[in-house]
């Protein structure tokens, strides 16, 4: 196990270099530069001013030189300085947005797992029952509805027409004047729509994965043997079948780790939540290369770690893999 772990960790470096180089290349090939956004709408911007700005940001140098300088800063633990007017370090911007995104996505994942796994188990144990058919219809509807469309409809219904829930931000304007209990209630009301919609759209896929995996396990010979011994259906399902049925779900959990940090661009933009997803979106629009590359690099690291964690969780769930 230790040798396998060492080999996987050693392979992270070339993978990260390849991912960062491709990302840097794609970003440089995108139309427009930070200098274009600063000068195109300014009639007083002269060619000399453009040249000074390009030199200030290091955009006058060849692409491989820019990448080498960026890579040198990364090795030193420096993600660079934002191209925005505040000229803040990229690490500071990420440090502000990261806790918000992490909190929201942990809530989303907990809600999805808490609902999807029981729904998948129940549907598989009672295949073709009324509950199974109803959840199947629900899943198909969940797959068919885009998350941004559901978010807009929910904002119109619960925010505009009924006025029950706020539709943007994480707290109200008068938050500081509220009591402690009122502040908690205000936070909860602001979280209902973004967390609920994210859970609704994610619930469909995971519950279907769980159902399919459980159905495959329930058809195995050792499950039939357990039933022939007179074990109750509850013991057969939850003690003998569930552990093996969780293997595909473990993979999904490992791959969901980058999403916990990277955030949801659509949800955070629609609900005006200052998280990592919104920071990435605005940085792309403003051609803020250091911020985009910093978030991309963090996402790549987390993706590799998520794959490794999924493999290790396989070993924890399936004892047969420990002997290999």
PELIN-V166768 format. One record per run of one state. SS is the DSSP state (hx for helix, st for strand, lp for the rest). FROM is the first residue (numbers start at 1). TO is the last residue. If there is no record, write none. Layout:
ss=SS from=FROM to=TO
ss=SS from=FROM to=TO
This chain:
ss=lp from=1 to=1
ss=hx from=2 to=29
ss=lp from=30 to=33
ss=hx from=34 to=39
ss=lp from=40 to=46
ss=hx from=47 to=57
ss=lp from=58 to=62
ss=hx from=63 to=75
ss=lp from=76 to=80
ss=st from=81 to=81
ss=lp from=82 to=88
ss=st from=89 to=89
ss=hx from=90 to=125
ss=lp from=126 to=129
ss=hx from=130 to=144
ss=lp from=145 to=146
ss=hx from=147 to=161
ss=lp from=162 to=174
ss=hx from=175 to=177
ss=lp from=178 to=179
ss=hx from=180 to=218
ss=lp from=219 to=220
ss=hx from=221 to=228
ss=lp from=229 to=232
ss=hx from=233 to=245
ss=lp from=246 to=246
ss=hx from=247 to=262
ss=lp from=263 to=264
ss=hx from=265 to=270
ss=lp from=271 to=275
ss=hx from=276 to=285
ss=lp from=286 to=288
ss=hx from=289 to=317
ss=lp from=318 to=318
ss=hx from=319 to=323
ss=lp from=324 to=324
